[in-house]
Amino acid sequence: MNTVKKQKNKANVLRQRYAAIKSSDPELYYLIRCEQKRQSDTLELIPSENIVSKAVLEAMGSVLTNKYSEGYPGARYYGGNECIDKIETLAIERAKKLFDVPYANVQPYSGSPANFAVCLAICNPGDTIMGLHLFDGGHLTHGWKKSVTGKLYNSIPYHVKENGEIDFTSLRNLITKHKPRLIWVGATAYTKAFPFKKIAKIADEVGAYLVADIAHIAGLVISGVHESPSPYAHVITTTTHKTLRGPRGGMIMVTDKGARKDPELANKINAAIIPGSQGGPHNHITAGIAVALKEADTPAFRKYGKKVVKNAQALASELIKRGLSLVGDCTENHLILVKVGKGRGPIVEIALDLAGITVNKNTIPNEPSTPFYPSGIRLGTPSVTTRGMGVTEMKKIGKWIAQIVNLVRDEKLPPGKSAKEKFLKNLKTKLETDTEIKQVRRQVKELCQKFPIRETFI
Ligand SMILES: Cc1ncc(COP(=O)(O)O)c(C=O)c1O
């Protein structure tokens, strides 16, 4: 088929896919197509995002969404669940095999509800929990004061050192002093390998439950490019939509070690999901998770996971070569934190966005500014790697990022919240017509067209 025919064919496929929405709700149809175009013409470097396969999309768009199934396979509060039971069991068995655990719950609506359910299952209100501080890359649900996990429990955060590594000496002292009931290991912006074994040793000394939140690195664990927490943690939680490349959802797994510590742990977690904190499972998502887990259990996926890290390291090297400063000077996973100057994260985020490179502003260790106006940006390679990009493309992307960071190097936020907001709005308007940004955007689009979003990866 020649190129014009191929393009026409693709356009037809897309039109057919949304044909019903197009006729019933043209306004929404337009917005979906708009987002579809944005995704296909820009480089998605937000490390928690990815692109699912057509098979995952089909599962999510299936009739399974029509069914109520409160409870668990074989023990539901509703009739008519004979197919759903089999689907949920399939997802559970695939998760158990892939993560080498004896027990999995695939019902959490997402990563946050999964983490809350683990707290509910293990802790009583007022118990002490520990997690990496939000500003150091930890997640809200690991005890941040505005999260229910920080309100209900006595949360003691631990920190990273200037080089981005967990400050182990201080962590050891905190654990010994506070004797927490539960310790979280895992993060949303951490560029090093998690020291599961080392933390487990101290957790065991004080009898704490160690919970590994592998939301970001689940796909890397499956691919063997990050150590598995399975031998060390009692419980593992994850989202299913980041490096795992499935639908938006969550899972909770109990390890052999966890089941030995408390043989009732799996039942307690089940009860913490329903009736504890959720209602009926989202069966169409459960099916999407089952599909993604099958896709992940292949040599092609393991190759993908390795390539994600290789690409991140290539991108990190290119950024350093071009004079940018990274937290920890490198990355050991899929994620990079670039230091862009005090409070300048939003400026760089806006400029890169206009150039077609999507990133997010992020705090850095010892953040000198605030989380709303942080001093770093966070980048990751899961999505561009799914599109098939490799080291050559990472070098190009690194060059463009450095070029844009340099372009806005003299822009500085004024003091005061409303002055800052006004400044950023004006900056966006000013940069929209910048010729250098427009030129990078054109090049980005050309690159994206060479690596179109495909419908199958495996
Ligand atoms: C480490 C970690 N845990 C949990 C979550 C929460 O996931 P969700 O946004 O699906 O609730 C995230 C999301 O970014 C995360 O990075």
Ligand as a Chemical Component Dictionary entry (heavy atoms), coordinates in Angstrom:
data_LIG
# 
_chem_comp.id                   LIG 
_chem_comp.type                 NON-POLYMER 
_chem_comp.pdbx_formal_charge   0 
_chem_comp.three_letter_code    LIG 
# 
loop_
_chem_comp_atom.comp_id 
_chem_comp_atom.atom_id 
_chem_comp_atom.alt_atom_id 
_chem_comp_atom.type_symbol 
_chem_comp_atom.charge 
_chem_comp_atom.model_Cartn_x 
_chem_comp_atom.model_Cartn_y 
_chem_comp_atom.model_Cartn_z 
_chem_comp_atom.pdbx_ordinal 
LIG C1 C1 C 0 4.426  5.908 43.584 1  
LIG C2 C2 C 0 2.986  6.179 43.293 2  
LIG N1 N1 N 0 2.054  5.577 44.038 3  
LIG C3 C3 C 0 0.748  5.794 43.841 4  
LIG C4 C4 C 0 0.318  6.641 42.848 5  
LIG C5 C5 C 0 -1.159 6.912 42.725 6  
LIG O1 O1 O 0 -1.697 6.470 41.579 7  
LIG P1 P1 P 0 -3.089 7.056 41.007 8  
LIG O2 O2 O 0 -2.785 8.367 40.416 9  
LIG O3 O3 O 0 -3.473 5.994 40.033 10 
LIG O4 O4 O 0 -4.030 7.127 42.161 11 
LIG C6 C6 C 0 1.251  7.268 42.027 12 
LIG C7 C7 C 0 0.794  8.180 40.961 13 
LIG O5 O5 O 0 1.466  8.971 40.435 14 
LIG C8 C8 C 0 2.623  7.054 42.270 15 
LIG O6 O6 O 0 3.557  7.647 41.542 16 
# 
loop_
_chem_comp_bond.comp_id 
_chem_comp_bond.atom_id_1 
_chem_comp_bond.atom_id_2 
_chem_comp_bond.value_order 
_chem_comp_bond.pdbx_ordinal 
LIG C1 C2 SING 1  
LIG C2 N1 SING 2  
LIG C2 C8 DOUB 3  
LIG N1 C3 DOUB 4  
LIG C3 C4 SING 5  
LIG C4 C5 SING 6  
LIG C4 C6 DOUB 7  
LIG C5 O1 SING 8  
LIG O1 P1 SING 9  
LIG P1 O2 DOUB 10 
LIG P1 O3 SING 11 
LIG P1 O4 SING 12 
LIG C6 C7 SING 13 
LIG C6 C8 SING 14 
LIG C7 O5 DOUB 15 
LIG C8 O6 SING 16 
# 
